[in-house]
Amino acid sequence: MSSILSLRPDLDQNVDALPLFIAGALPSTRPAIAYEGRLSIRNPAGPCTVEQVGGDSLPPGSSLSVDNATKQVVLAWPAYSEYVTPLENPGFETGDTSGWSFTPRGGGGVPVVDSAYRYEGAHSLRWPGGRGMGSEGGIEVEAWNNTIAPCLPGRRVTIHTRCMYNPAGHHFGSRYQGLIRFLDSMGNPIGSPARGKQFKGRGNNGRWNDASATAVGPAGTAGVQLGAWLTGSEAATWLDAASWDVPSAFGINAPATIQLVLRVRDSAGRTALWSGSVTVSAADPIAVSILAKLTCFWPFESTSGATMSTTQADVLGTGPENAVLRYGSAPAVGAGRTGSRSAPMMANCGYATTSETSKLAAGAGDYCMFGWVRVAANPTNDTGIMCRYDSALTGSSAGAGMRFKSSGAVQGWFSNGTADRAANVAGPFPLNQWAFVLSQRRNNLLKTSVNNSAFSSEISVVGDVPRVGNLLYFGCSGDYFKINGRVQDFGWIKGESLTDEEIAWLYNAGAGRTIEEIQAAAG
C-alpha cells in the first residue's frame, strides 16, 4: 500500500497545517465471509469524505465510507449470498412499459399495457402488430427487459416469457419466442440472440404458452438480458410474466486480489490518495499468521501400544532442527482429546533442551507456549504445568510459566534468577476434562490463561532481561512433584507472541486445533 500526498496547489490551504495523509493497510480476508477493513486518516481538518478513484470493482454490496468519529476510512461488504436477479417490471404491473425497450421491424407500432388479456396479475403487454414487411407480412418487435445481470462464460441461463396471440381465433400469421442476449464487459451484444421454440399455428390461438429459451454464455460474457420476439400479422400479440434463473450475489466467494486507489477529502478541501489492495484468499489469515510464528509443535500422539516412546519429535522440524521432548521412562498411553488420538500420562517429566536445537531459546522479548492438559486431581505440591527455564545461569535458574497449586488454583509465575513474581489466576483448575493452557510474554507482560482467559493473570516483567531458555518442561517443576495427567498439541513460539484473536482461534470454543487443522486452514 502507499499513501500519496495530493499534488494540488496549496494556495487556498493553511500552509502551517500538518499534511493530510492516509495510514495503514487493509487486512486480508477469506471468501464468503463478511469483511471490514479500516485505514487511519491523519491530520484531517474537520469531517472527511472518501471515494474510489481507481483500481478494481468492489464486491457487490460493498460500502466505502468515513467514520469521522474515529477518523478512519471503512471498507466493508456482507457475507456472500446468492439470489435470483430481479427483473424490472417483469409483468407490467406498474401499468406502463417502464423497464423495457422495444425495437420494431417491418413497420411501426407502439406497445401498450393491456388489462383485457393477461397471464397473471392485472396487466400484460399488447403488441398491436399489423400489415407490414416483417415475418408473415406482419410487424415484428423485439422486447428487451432493461435488467442486465452479471454472467460469466459457461454459465447456463434459462428464461421464461408467457405469450399469447389470436384470442378471437383468426389471423394465423402471428408468432412469438423467448430471447437471450449475452453482453461483453462494455455492454455490447456478443453475436446474435439465442432463440427458444417459436410458437405458431392455429392450435395456439388464445393460449398462453411459456416461450422459454436456454443458452450458455460464450467467451467474453459479462452480462445477460432477457427478451421476447413477437410478430402480429394484422393482429395483436401479448407478453406477460417474464422470469429467469440468473443469480446475483452480495460479497465475494472466490480468491481474488482487489486493487484500490482511494481519495480522501477533508473539510478544508485538501485531498490525499491511498493505493493498496485487499487479498481474498482461501487460506485463513489467522491460521497463516499462527503457522508462521510457530517454532515447535508436539502433538503427543500414539495410535497403538500401551506406552509411548521416550522421545517426542517436533513435527515442524527435521534433522538438527527437530526439537525432541524426552521422558525419564516410556509414558503410558491415555485417551486422546479428539477421536482416536491419544496422549501420554504426565507421570514422567517431559523436557527438551538446546542440545537438539537452538529453537527453544526464547531470545530477546516475546515468547509463547500453549497446549491442552487433562488432570485427574490437584497435585500434592505446587507443580509447574509448563515452564521455560534458563539453567545456564549460575546459581538459581530463571524461568517463567504456569504453576498448578495444591489448592487447585493456577498461578502465573516468573523468576529472574534471584527473586520470584507470581500472580494467582482465579480457579479452580478444571479436573477430568481437557483444558487449554497458555503462558506467554508479550509487551513486557507475562500472561497466564486457562481456556482462552476463562481465568487469567498478567505479571509485569518490565526491566527483566530476557533469558535464553534452554529447557522446556511439561508436567513438572524440575524433576519432582509430577502431575498425574495427560498433554496434547503443545506449541512453542520463539521471539514472538500470539494476539488475543489468534489465541481465541486456537482455543476454537473449546474444540482446539490440531497441527493438521492449522496447516490446512493456512492453505
Wavefront OBJ file of the C-alpha trace (Angstrom):
o trace
v 0.000 0.000 0.000
v 1.028 3.600 -0.268
v -0.286 6.959 0.802
v 0.232 9.795 -1.663
v 0.077 13.441 -0.727
v -2.040 15.452 -3.119
v -0.141 17.434 -5.728
v -2.919 20.016 -5.758
v -1.528 23.556 -5.268
v -1.741 24.674 -1.658
v -2.849 28.231 -2.488
v -6.133 28.042 -0.569
v -4.909 25.913 2.287
v -3.273 26.569 5.617
v 0.414 26.196 4.904
v 1.092 25.718 8.622
v -1.216 22.686 8.877
v 0.252 19.197 9.024
v -0.227 17.299 5.757
v -3.291 15.163 5.245
v -2.457 11.517 4.606
v -3.869 8.004 4.962
v -2.037 5.395 7.018
v -2.323 1.652 7.273
v -3.142 -1.340 5.106
v -6.400 -3.166 4.515
v -6.415 -6.658 6.062
v -6.738 -9.826 4.046
v -9.847 -11.976 4.237
v -11.345 -15.268 3.097
v -14.043 -15.953 0.519
v -17.704 -15.962 1.576
v -17.336 -14.146 4.913
v -18.315 -10.593 5.824
v -15.458 -8.089 5.667
v -14.478 -4.819 7.294
v -11.162 -3.053 6.884
v -10.084 0.350 8.202
v -7.441 2.928 7.322
v -6.415 5.846 9.537
v -6.834 9.434 8.325
v -4.048 11.574 9.747
v -4.247 15.342 10.333
v -7.727 15.954 8.844
v -9.315 19.384 9.025
v -12.882 18.581 10.012
v -15.082 15.786 8.652
v -13.835 13.901 5.598
v -15.272 12.061 2.611
v -13.789 9.207 0.587
v -14.216 7.928 -2.951
v -12.649 5.229 -5.076
v -10.791 6.779 -7.995
v -9.036 3.754 -9.420
v -8.463 0.037 -9.232
v -10.865 -2.879 -9.448
v -14.599 -3.067 -8.886
v -15.595 -3.782 -5.310
v -17.672 -6.885 -4.490
v -21.442 -6.351 -4.836
v -22.962 -4.884 -1.703
v -19.739 -3.115 -0.672
v -19.720 0.185 1.167
v -16.912 2.736 1.326
v -17.276 5.468 3.927
v -15.528 7.575 6.544
v -16.071 7.074 10.259
v -15.410 10.672 11.265
v -15.671 9.825 14.956
v -12.575 7.621 14.724
v -11.042 9.362 11.674
v -10.974 6.155 9.672
v -11.816 5.040 6.155
v -14.099 1.996 6.368
v -14.422 -0.586 3.591
v -16.996 -3.322 4.166
v -19.030 -5.931 2.347
v -21.535 -8.544 3.536
v -21.159 -12.306 3.738
v -21.603 -13.991 0.383
v -25.197 -14.742 -0.596
v -26.881 -15.502 -3.894
v -30.358 -14.556 -5.054
v -32.241 -14.575 -8.350
v -31.610 -11.283 -10.097
v -34.884 -9.312 -10.062
v -36.235 -8.182 -13.418
v -37.585 -4.668 -13.770
v -41.372 -4.654 -14.200
v -41.475 -8.276 -15.445
v -45.289 -8.431 -15.616
v -46.053 -4.773 -16.458
v -47.771 -4.427 -13.097
v -46.659 -0.797 -12.913
v -49.327 -0.130 -15.526
v -46.779 1.049 -18.093
v -43.870 -0.278 -20.148
v -41.113 1.039 -17.885
v -38.138 -1.293 -17.611
v -38.423 -2.458 -21.232
v -37.013 -1.396 -24.598
v -38.649 -2.161 -27.959
v -37.258 -2.473 -31.474
v -39.973 -2.798 -34.196
v -39.160 -4.330 -37.577
v -41.178 -4.347 -40.781
v -43.228 -1.329 -39.804
v -44.086 0.898 -36.899
v -46.070 0.343 -33.765
v -46.366 1.294 -30.131
v -46.699 -1.406 -27.448
v -49.329 -0.689 -24.806
v -50.266 -2.111 -21.444
v -53.458 -4.159 -21.557
v -55.807 -5.479 -18.883
v -58.245 -7.388 -21.107
v -55.914 -10.377 -21.607
v -53.219 -11.322 -19.103
v -51.381 -14.412 -17.887
v -51.342 -13.272 -14.265
v -51.802 -10.087 -12.285
v -53.694 -7.070 -13.576
v -51.735 -6.197 -16.713
v -49.865 -7.538 -19.713
v -48.137 -6.025 -22.758
v -50.070 -5.841 -26.031
v -48.166 -5.559 -29.312
v -50.666 -4.345 -31.943
v -48.834 -5.792 -34.947
v -50.426 -5.057 -38.331
v -49.702 -5.454 -42.032
v -46.061 -4.771 -42.802
v -42.755 -6.055 -44.083
v -41.955 -8.318 -41.145
v -42.445 -12.036 -40.641
v -45.583 -13.412 -42.313
v -46.343 -9.955 -43.709
v -46.790 -8.557 -40.226
v -44.874 -6.164 -37.968
v -42.336 -7.614 -35.536
v -40.913 -6.305 -32.266
v -38.025 -7.358 -30.050
v -38.929 -6.564 -26.445
v -35.916 -6.486 -24.098
v -36.067 -6.134 -20.347
v -33.564 -3.457 -19.341
v -32.135 -5.542 -16.488
v -28.585 -6.675 -17.222
v -27.495 -9.399 -14.823
v -23.870 -10.420 -14.246
v -22.965 -13.579 -16.121
v -19.726 -15.464 -16.721
v -18.681 -17.544 -19.728
v -20.013 -21.068 -19.455
v -22.989 -20.193 -17.241
v -26.227 -21.804 -18.352
v -29.183 -19.395 -18.413
v -32.890 -20.186 -18.787
v -35.558 -17.522 -19.318
v -39.354 -17.669 -19.465
v -41.820 -15.294 -21.158
v -45.559 -16.012 -21.289
v -47.079 -15.092 -24.638
v -50.441 -15.388 -26.414
v -51.986 -14.464 -29.789
v -55.273 -14.601 -31.690
v -57.756 -14.902 -28.826
v -60.543 -14.475 -31.416
v -59.255 -17.461 -33.383
v -58.189 -15.887 -36.695
v -55.171 -14.174 -38.366
v -52.828 -17.153 -38.311
v -49.631 -15.249 -39.138
v -48.745 -14.307 -35.541
v -45.610 -15.735 -33.872
v -43.545 -15.439 -30.660
v -40.448 -16.879 -28.953
v -38.132 -16.180 -25.997
v -34.749 -14.483 -26.479
v -31.447 -14.398 -24.561
v -28.747 -11.844 -25.267
v -25.216 -12.091 -23.835
v -23.117 -8.930 -23.490
v -19.435 -8.167 -23.032
v -17.908 -6.005 -20.302
v -18.724 -2.856 -22.323
v -22.391 -3.820 -22.640
v -22.149 -4.769 -26.311
v -24.070 -7.835 -27.564
v -21.964 -10.907 -28.337
v -23.260 -12.368 -31.577
v -26.959 -12.878 -32.289
v -29.532 -13.537 -29.558
v -30.227 -17.137 -28.579
v -33.800 -18.085 -29.509
v -36.176 -20.538 -27.939
v -39.010 -22.503 -29.503
v -41.141 -20.477 -31.911
v -44.861 -20.769 -31.276
v -47.151 -20.528 -34.317
v -50.262 -22.074 -35.854
v -53.955 -22.005 -35.114
v -53.570 -24.612 -32.358
v -52.121 -21.917 -30.113
v -54.856 -19.361 -30.703
v -55.883 -17.769 -27.412
v -53.471 -19.963 -25.415
v -50.816 -18.592 -23.051
v -47.590 -20.516 -23.646
v -44.221 -20.485 -21.901
v -41.908 -19.082 -24.556
v -38.683 -20.163 -22.850
v -35.089 -20.224 -24.035
v -31.863 -21.725 -22.694
v -28.299 -20.802 -23.656
v -24.732 -20.896 -22.318
v -22.631 -17.738 -22.056
v -19.887 -17.666 -24.721
v -16.316 -16.462 -24.244
v -16.172 -12.827 -23.189
v -19.570 -12.844 -21.475
v -20.004 -10.340 -18.661
v -23.789 -9.820 -18.654
v -27.071 -11.231 -19.913
v -30.519 -9.899 -20.854
v -33.969 -11.429 -21.264
v -36.215 -10.669 -24.225
v -39.082 -11.853 -26.395
v -39.753 -11.703 -30.130
v -43.355 -11.009 -31.116
v -44.959 -10.611 -34.521
v -48.543 -9.821 -35.301
v -49.944 -10.175 -38.819
v -52.935 -7.844 -38.786
v -53.498 -8.924 -35.180
v -52.111 -8.319 -31.698
v -49.742 -10.489 -29.645
v -49.431 -10.381 -25.835
v -46.452 -10.711 -23.451
v -46.560 -11.216 -19.661
v -44.824 -12.693 -16.590
v -41.151 -12.738 -17.589
v -38.735 -14.646 -15.331
v -35.292 -16.253 -15.341
v -32.819 -18.163 -13.180
v -29.854 -15.782 -13.368
v -28.228 -15.359 -9.942
v -26.750 -12.226 -8.480
v -24.721 -12.104 -5.317
v -23.555 -9.948 -2.445
v -19.998 -10.290 -1.232
v -17.293 -12.425 -2.809
v -16.912 -16.207 -2.889
v -13.634 -16.750 -4.732
v -9.962 -15.895 -4.199
v -9.000 -12.513 -5.626
v -6.705 -9.535 -5.185
v -8.720 -6.312 -5.296
v -6.567 -3.319 -6.210
v -7.790 0.051 -4.941
v -6.969 3.734 -5.260
v -8.866 5.871 -2.740
v -9.075 9.629 -2.348
v -9.931 11.300 0.950
v -11.013 14.944 1.080
v -11.212 16.934 4.307
v -13.357 19.975 5.114
v -10.579 22.340 4.059
v -10.616 20.877 0.561
v -7.306 19.071 0.939
v -7.010 15.619 -0.609
v -4.789 12.598 -0.122
v -4.572 9.389 -2.122
v -4.077 5.837 -0.883
v -3.292 2.863 -3.065
v -3.223 -0.743 -1.969
v -5.148 -3.968 -2.161
v -7.342 -6.444 -0.331
v -6.329 -10.078 -0.727
v -9.181 -12.579 -0.677
v -7.553 -15.951 -0.123
v -8.871 -19.414 0.608
v -6.291 -19.506 3.389
v -7.405 -18.270 6.812
v -5.186 -15.241 7.561
v -5.223 -16.053 11.284
v -4.003 -19.601 10.613
v -1.344 -18.248 8.247
v -0.073 -15.917 10.973
v -0.034 -18.630 13.662
v 1.777 -21.129 11.446
v 4.381 -18.509 10.547
v 5.009 -17.846 14.252
v 5.154 -21.469 15.437
v 8.669 -22.656 16.203
v 7.909 -26.151 17.508
v 4.823 -28.331 17.863
v 4.441 -31.654 19.651
v 1.134 -33.489 19.031
v 1.850 -36.228 21.665
v 0.090 -38.784 19.521
v 0.085 -42.551 19.702
v -2.320 -44.846 17.900
v -1.221 -48.232 19.246
v 0.624 -49.813 22.138
v 0.379 -49.367 25.875
v 3.192 -46.842 26.121
v 4.684 -44.083 24.049
v 8.269 -43.550 23.016
v 10.531 -41.804 25.485
v 11.141 -39.137 22.823
v 8.550 -36.980 21.087
v 9.546 -35.244 17.847
v 8.744 -31.674 16.934
v 6.618 -32.154 13.808
v 7.629 -28.790 12.335
v 11.333 -29.647 12.153
v 13.593 -32.377 10.794
v 17.155 -33.417 11.481
v 19.094 -30.861 13.530
v 16.039 -28.564 13.542
v 13.910 -31.201 15.290
v 13.468 -30.324 18.967
v 12.873 -33.591 20.830
v 10.914 -33.865 24.070
v 12.252 -36.584 26.371
v 10.789 -38.642 29.222
v 12.542 -40.397 32.048
v 10.686 -43.573 31.042
v 8.102 -44.517 28.454
v 4.778 -42.916 29.494
v 1.521 -44.843 29.391
v -0.942 -44.078 26.616
v -4.211 -42.412 27.579
v -7.394 -41.445 25.773
v -6.919 -38.549 23.401
v -8.607 -35.176 23.238
v -10.272 -35.895 19.893
v -11.273 -39.081 18.084
v -8.796 -41.953 18.311
v -5.904 -39.687 19.208
v -4.157 -40.438 22.473
v -1.705 -38.709 24.773
v 0.905 -39.744 27.349
v 0.392 -39.651 31.055
v 2.497 -36.982 32.709
v 3.845 -39.265 35.432
v 7.276 -38.652 33.986
v 8.822 -35.299 33.365
v 8.765 -34.167 29.763
v 11.515 -31.812 28.707
v 13.514 -30.588 25.729
v 16.929 -28.994 25.696
v 19.029 -26.902 23.369
v 21.357 -29.830 22.866
v 18.999 -30.689 19.996
v 18.273 -27.227 18.673
v 18.522 -23.532 19.374
v 14.830 -23.251 18.520
v 13.974 -23.454 22.220
v 15.917 -20.321 23.095
v 13.485 -17.542 23.902
v 15.735 -14.856 22.535
v 15.038 -11.236 23.349
v 11.472 -10.241 24.075
v 8.300 -12.205 23.464
v 7.636 -15.933 23.512
v 4.619 -18.210 23.901
v 3.873 -21.783 24.975
v 0.441 -23.346 24.856
v -1.330 -26.679 24.736
v -4.000 -28.941 26.148
v -3.810 -30.757 29.500
v -6.100 -33.083 31.412
v -5.506 -33.816 35.088
v -7.446 -36.046 37.455
v -6.699 -34.356 40.771
v -4.923 -31.417 42.323
v -1.201 -32.033 42.903
v 0.075 -32.720 46.413
v 2.582 -29.894 45.966
v 2.742 -26.807 43.791
v 3.801 -28.043 40.358
v 4.565 -26.420 37.038
v 2.161 -27.364 34.256
v 4.541 -25.877 31.725
v 7.573 -23.693 32.150
v 10.653 -22.370 30.406
v 13.951 -22.484 32.265
v 17.341 -20.930 31.736
v 19.614 -23.379 33.534
v 22.714 -21.704 32.122
v 22.632 -19.118 34.913
v 24.989 -19.538 37.813
v 23.051 -20.364 40.932
v 19.284 -20.146 40.671
v 17.639 -20.723 37.326
v 15.472 -18.110 35.713
v 12.141 -19.242 34.382
v 8.563 -18.464 33.630
v 5.348 -20.356 33.140
v 2.181 -21.711 34.709
v 2.127 -23.290 38.161
v -0.627 -25.652 39.345
v -1.109 -25.264 43.102
v -2.256 -27.934 45.532
v -5.285 -25.740 46.304
v -6.465 -26.115 42.709
v -5.561 -22.553 41.809
v -3.386 -21.684 38.844
v -0.537 -19.232 39.161
v 1.379 -17.207 36.632
v 4.997 -17.311 37.739
v 8.239 -15.569 36.767
v 11.754 -15.786 38.206
v 14.678 -13.658 37.111
v 17.154 -15.931 38.866
v 17.164 -14.092 42.175
v 13.522 -13.384 43.009
v 10.121 -14.751 42.089
v 6.992 -12.936 40.986
v 3.638 -14.640 40.970
v 0.012 -13.757 40.344
v -2.789 -16.148 41.134
v -5.302 -16.911 38.448
v -8.878 -17.415 39.572
v -9.710 -21.108 39.582
v -10.124 -23.838 40.385
v -8.388 -25.636 37.547
v -10.936 -27.850 35.728
v -10.378 -31.515 36.594
v -11.082 -34.589 34.465
v -11.521 -32.536 31.314
v -9.246 -31.150 28.657
v -8.224 -27.546 29.283
v -6.352 -25.104 27.042
v -3.407 -23.540 28.877
v -1.202 -20.686 27.706
v 1.770 -18.774 29.062
v 3.428 -16.039 27.045
v 5.456 -12.882 27.345
v 4.012 -10.019 25.284
v 4.894 -6.345 25.559
v 6.624 -6.789 28.948
v 3.663 -8.659 30.403
v 3.697 -12.347 31.290
v 0.197 -13.633 30.537
v -1.142 -16.861 32.002
v -4.574 -18.122 30.996
v -6.800 -21.187 31.035
v -9.470 -21.865 28.402
v -8.959 -18.618 26.490
v -8.892 -16.367 29.547
v -11.784 -18.042 31.324
v -9.422 -17.094 34.119
v -6.080 -15.410 33.605
v -3.448 -13.111 35.072
v -0.673 -10.832 33.891
v 2.640 -10.064 35.591
v 4.718 -7.038 34.647
v 8.236 -8.083 33.648
v 9.443 -4.596 32.706
v 13.174 -4.331 33.305
v 13.798 -8.062 33.398
v 16.422 -9.144 30.916
v 15.047 -11.889 28.652
v 16.991 -15.073 29.226
v 17.987 -17.808 26.829
v 15.549 -20.575 27.696
v 17.272 -23.867 27.037
v 14.785 -26.117 28.802
v 11.066 -26.611 28.279
v 9.157 -28.617 30.860
v 5.668 -30.072 30.653
v 4.048 -31.546 33.741
v 6.624 -30.944 36.408
v 8.761 -28.372 38.121
v 12.289 -29.582 37.737
v 12.282 -33.362 38.173
v 9.822 -33.644 41.053
v 6.178 -33.134 42.046
v 4.820 -34.868 38.962
v 1.228 -34.321 37.817
v -0.910 -37.359 37.085
v -2.457 -36.245 33.816
v -2.077 -36.007 30.067
v -0.930 -33.489 27.500
v -1.630 -32.961 23.824
v -0.996 -30.496 20.986
v 1.656 -28.326 22.640
v 3.246 -25.455 20.753
v 6.273 -23.237 21.354
v 6.875 -19.822 19.758
v 10.309 -18.247 19.993
v 10.697 -14.475 19.828
v 7.012 -13.701 19.184
v 3.646 -13.929 20.920
v 0.046 -14.581 19.944
v -2.642 -11.937 19.606
v -5.907 -12.337 21.507
v -7.607 -13.169 18.206
v -5.062 -15.902 17.485
v -5.447 -17.359 20.976
v -9.232 -17.491 20.534
v -8.768 -19.169 17.131
v -6.544 -21.891 18.637
v -8.974 -22.414 21.519
v -11.796 -22.764 18.958
v -14.605 -22.510 21.512
v -13.154 -25.492 23.373
v -12.661 -27.727 20.337
v -8.999 -26.815 19.862
v -6.896 -27.185 16.710
v -4.518 -29.941 15.677
v -1.384 -29.105 13.713
v -3.049 -30.669 10.667
v -6.019 -28.329 11.073
v -3.734 -25.317 11.437
v -1.779 -26.262 8.323
v -4.937 -26.964 6.301
v -6.508 -23.634 7.284
v -3.284 -21.854 6.330
v -3.522 -23.309 2.835
l 1 2 3 4 5 6 7 8 9 10 11 12 13 14 15 16 17 18 19 20 21 22 23 24 25 26 27 28 29 30 31 32 33 34 35 36 37 38 39 40 41 42 43 44 45 46 47 48 49 50 51 52 53 54 55 56 57 58 59 60 61 62 63 64 65 66 67 68 69 70 71 72 73 74 75 76 77 78 79 80 81 82 83 84 85 86 87 88 89 90 91 92 93 94 95 96 97 98 99 100 101 102 103 104 105 106 107 108 109 110 111 112 113 114 115 116 117 118 119 120 121 122 123 124 125 126 127 128 129 130 131 132 133 134 135 136 137 138 139 140 141 142 143 144 145 146 147 148 149 150 151 152 153 154 155 156 157 158 159 160 161 162 163 164 165 166 167 168 169 170 171 172 173 174 175 176 177 178 179 180 181 182 183 184 185 186 187 188 189 190 191 192 193 194 195 196 197 198 199 200 201 202 203 204 205 206 207 208 209 210 211 212 213 214 215 216 217 218 219 220 221 222 223 224 225 226 227 228 229 230 231 232 233 234 235 236 237 238 239 240 241 242 243 244 245 246 247 248 249 250 251 252 253 254 255 256 257 258 259 260 261 262 263 264 265 266 267 268 269 270 271 272 273 274 275 276 277 278 279 280 281 282 283 284 285 286 287 288 289 290 291 292 293 294 295 296 297 298 299 300 301 302 303 304 305 306 307 308 309 310 311 312 313 314 315 316 317 318 319 320 321 322 323 324 325 326 327 328 329 330 331 332 333 334 335 336 337 338 339 340 341 342 343 344 345 346 347 348 349 350 351 352 353 354 355 356 357 358 359 360 361 362 363 364 365 366 367 368 369 370 371 372 373 374 375 376 377 378 379 380 381 382 383 384 385 386 387 388 389 390 391 392 393 394 395 396 397 398 399 400 401 402 403 404 405 406 407 408 409 410 411 412 413 414 415 416 417 418 419 420 421 422 423 424 425 426 427 428 429 430 431 432 433 434 435 436 437 438 439 440 441 442 443 444 445 446 447 448 449 450 451 452 453 454 455 456 457 458 459 460 461 462 463 464 465 466 467 468 469 470 471 472 473 474 475 476 477 478 479 480 481 482 483 484 485 486 487 488 489 490 491 492 493 494 495 496 497 498 499 500 501 502 503 504 505 506 507 508 509 510 511 512 513 514 515 516 517 518 519 520 521 522 523
